[in-house]
Amino acid sequence: MSLTSLKTDATPVELNGRRLKCLMCSAESFHRRRSHVDTAMVTTMNPEWADRQVQCLVCDGCGFIHWFWVG
């Protein structure tokens, strides 16, 4: 998947008052995505009870995905 297929504008992200930099290439612009974390427990038990959402920030420079738990 190319980064141009994300169809969103990459923007700077601030977390706890600090600008996020990519851990791989130090770029400062990211595409935002939400996702779900699938685990063995989720598939064997009630999925709604164990559903975990994450915020994915995809680096505009190299495509590295930074994952954050959504509270």
N, C-alpha and C positions, 0 to 999 in steps of 0.2 A: 504494500500500500504506500503510495506516495503521500507526502504531507499535503500536497495540493488537493487531494481527495477528501480532506477533512471538512472542507466547505465552511470553515469558520475563520474569523480574523484572529490571528495570534495577538495576544495582549500580555503586558507585564502582569505579574501576580505578586501580591503582597500578603505575607502570612505573619501574624503577630508583629506587625510594624516593620517587617524586613522584606526586602525585595528578593524573590526566589530566583536562584540561578541554577541552571541545569547541572546536575552532578557529573555529567559526562563531558559537556563542551562549554559550560559557563554561559550559554545563551540566556537571555532574560525575557523571551516571549514564548507563550504557551497557548495551545488549543485546549479548551476545557471539554471534558466528557464525564458522564456519570456511568457507573457500571455496578455490577453485583459480584460478590465473591461467592463462588460455588465451592462447597466442601462436601465431603462424604456425609457429614451429619445433616446437611441441608437436604440431600437427596433421599435420605432414609427417614427423616422426621418431618415435622410440619414445616414446609418452606417459609411460610409467613412468620413463624416464630423465630427462625434462625436467619432470616434475611439480613444481609449486611451490605449496605451501600458504600461505595467508595467514590471519591472524586479523583478523576484521572487528569493529569496535566501533561499533555504531550508536547515535548520540546519542539519548537519551530525550527531549530537549527539541525538537530540530529535525529529526532524522533524518539528519544528515550522517554519512557512513560514513568512519571512520578505518581505514586498512589497515596491517597490520604483517606482515612476513615471519616465517614460522615456521621456526626453525632446524633 
